[in-house]
Amino acid sequence: MSILFRRITPFIFLLLLVGCGVGEKNLKQAEVHYMLGLSYLKEQKPTLALQDFLRAAELNPENADIQAAIAQAYQIKKAYPEAEKHYLQALELSGNSPRLQNNLGALYLDMQRWDDAARYFRQASSNLLFATPEVALTGMGLAYFQQGNIPEAIAAYKKAIDQNPRYPRAYLLLGEVYSEMGKNDLAIEKFQRAISLAPNYSRAHFDLGVAYLKAEDQEKAKEVFREVRRLSPDSELGRLSEEYLKVLD
């Protein structure tokens, strides 16, 4: 089942909350460091981001958003115990925000703590104030799958699709479950649906190529692998597609 254990960033959110009980000057300086940290995260520089987030926390320690940002930077750096500590602190400061419950679920996926991941995703998805329950439901499905609970995984993915029929990741992961179950026709259908919603979705294209290989349709598989190579030439998926093409051509 390792095929489904991959990066969790699509499940992560940050909040924008206002600190209280802090001087106006400190609040402004904290906001500057926080925004700088966010810009470093976008540039994929988590160490620099963490430095600014920690400075922001010194100036405004009771801000849930800053604590969540620190946690995210630690998570990217794979410092999971530190990330957990700051997510829990952010969750308490925010009054159990469903977005931060979702973030904790994503962290526990990284930590392979499947029960904890499912629990926090469940809490987030059931909160009527959470704007994107399909994200948490998809995370919950992934946690169930890693536990080996296939029926619950499928149910969670289908519920995510019910919540948002245009969420491609739920179709992708549901397709991967069907592929693992040997239901290749259903897998192909879900991968194609994911691609129809997100034409540049390299993961969905790659999985579709593998599914075509299982169906012994080499021509369609080659067509799809060429598309993955075009979309993501320098990625792991692009390199794997190139290897498949060398064998198939």
N, C-alpha and C positions, 0 to 999 in steps of 0.2 A: 503493500500500500504506500510505499515511499513516493510514488509518482505524484501524490497529491500534497506532499509536504513541501511547500515552497514559500517564497517570501510572503509576508502578511501585510505589507504596506497598504494594499487596497482597503483594509479594514480599519485603518487608523484615522482618527480625527483629532483636531485641536479645538479648544474653546477660546473665546475672547471674553473674559470676565474682568470686572473692575475690582481692584483691590480696595480695601477699606482700612481705616485706622493708620494710614501712612501719609506722611507729609507730601504736599503737592509736588515739591521739587524731586523727592525720591520717586514718586509715581511716574513723573515724566522721564527721569533717567532710567527707571526700570523699563518703561515702555520702549525707549530707544534701544536698550540692550536686547529686549525681547524681539523687537522687529529685526535687529541685526542678526540675531540667532536664527530667525525664520529664513532670512535671506541665505544664510550659510547652509541651512538644511536643503533649500532648493538647489543650491550649488553642489550638493552631496559632499559637504564638508562638516561632518558631525562633530569633530573635535572643536573646531572654531565655534560652531553653534553652541555646544555645551558650555564653553567658556563664557559666552555672553549670557546664556540662560542662567548660569550660576550667579553671575554678577547681578542680573535682574532679581533673582531670588533674595540676594542679600539686601537689596533695597526694598523689596516688596515680598516678604516671605509668605504672606497669607493669600497670595493670588493663585487660584486653582489652575489658571491657564499656564502660568509660568512653571508650576510644578509638573504639569502634564508635558510641557515642552522638554523639560529636563529629562523626564522619563523616556520620552520618545528618542532623544539623542542617545541616552544610555542604551536603549533597546537596539538602535541601529549599530552601536558599537559592541553589541552582544554582552553588555554588562547587565545581565538580566536581574540579579538581586537588587541592584541599585535602581533599575527601572521600576521594578515592582514597588519598592519603597515609595518612590515619588508618585507613581500612579495612585497608590492607595491614599497618599496624603492629598493629592488633587481630588480624588473622589470624595473624601471627607469634606474638604473645603467647599466643594461644589454642591453639596447636598445630594449626593448619589446621582450625578448627571448620567443619563443613559449613554451619552457619547463617551464618557470616560469608562463606564462599564464595558462598552464595546472595545475600547482601547485595551483594557485589562484582558479581555478575552483574546485579543490579538497577541498580547504579550505571552499569555499562557500557551497559545499555539506554538510560539517560538520556543518556549520552555518545555514543550511536549507534556504539559500538564493538562491532559484532555478533559478531565472532569471539571477542573476549574474554568477552563476555556468555555466549555458548554454552559456552565452555570452563569457566567457573566454575559455571554452572548444572549442567553435566554432572558435574563433580566432586562437587557437593553432592548431586545426585540419586542418585549411585552409592554414596554412603556409607551403609552399613547402620545407622549410628547417627543418621541424620537422620530426625526423626519425621514430616516432611511432604514426602516427595519429590515429591508431585504439584505442589507450588508451584514447585520448581526445574524440573521437567519442563515445566510450562506456560511458565515464563520462557524456557526453552531453545527451545520451539516458537516463541515470539514472535521470538526472535533469528534463528532460521532463516527465518521468514517475511520479516523485514526484509531478509535477505540474498537473498531470492528463491528460496530452497530450499523449495519447497512440499511435496514428498514428505517431507522430514525434519521439517518443521513439523507436518504431519498426524500423522506417526508419534509425535512427542513428545507432542502433545495426547492421542492415543489411549492412550499409555502412562500419562499422568497420570490419565486416567479409569480405566484398569485398576487403578492404585494406590489411587485413591479415587473410586468412582463417584458420590459425592455432593459433588464439588468443582465448583461452578457455573462458575467462571471458565474452566476448561478447555473446557466445552461452549460457552461464549460465543465464545471465540477460535477454536475449531474451526468454529463456525457462520460466523464472519466470513471464515475461509479459504474455506469452501464458497461463500459469497456472492460473494467475489472471483472464484471460478472459474466462476461462473454456475450453480452447482448449488443453485438456490434452494429446492427442496423439502428437501434435506438441511440447508440453513441454517435453515429454519423449524423443522425437527425439533429441531435442537440449541438454538436460542434458546428454544423451548418447554420443553425439558428443563431449561435453566438457570433459567427462571422457576419451574418446578415445585419446584426445590430452594431457590430464593431469591425468594419472591414479590415482594419490594420491590426487586429488582435493576433499577434504572432503565435501565442500559445494555442489558440483555437485552431489555427491553420496547421500547426505542427501535429496536434493530436488527431486532426482529421486525416492528415497524411498517414499516420500510423494506423488509423482505423481502415483506410483504404488498403494498406498492405495486408492487414488481417483478412480483408475481403478478397485478397488476391487480385486487386485492380491496380496493377503497377503503373499504368499510364496516368490515372487520376492521382496516384500517390506522388509521382514525379512532378506533376503540375503543381500540386500543393507545396511540395518541398521547395520548388523553385520560387514560389511566392514567399515562403518563409525566408529564404536566402535574400530575396529582394528587400523584404521589410526589415529584417534584422541581421545584416551580413556579419556584424562583429559580435553578436551575442552567442551564448551557448546553444540556443535553438538554431541559429543560423549555421553554426559549425556542425551540429548534429545533422541538419538537413543536407549539408554538403556531403557528409559521409554517406548518408543514404543514397544520394544521387550518384556518387561514385560507384556504388554497388549496383544500382539499378540501371544506369546508362550503359 
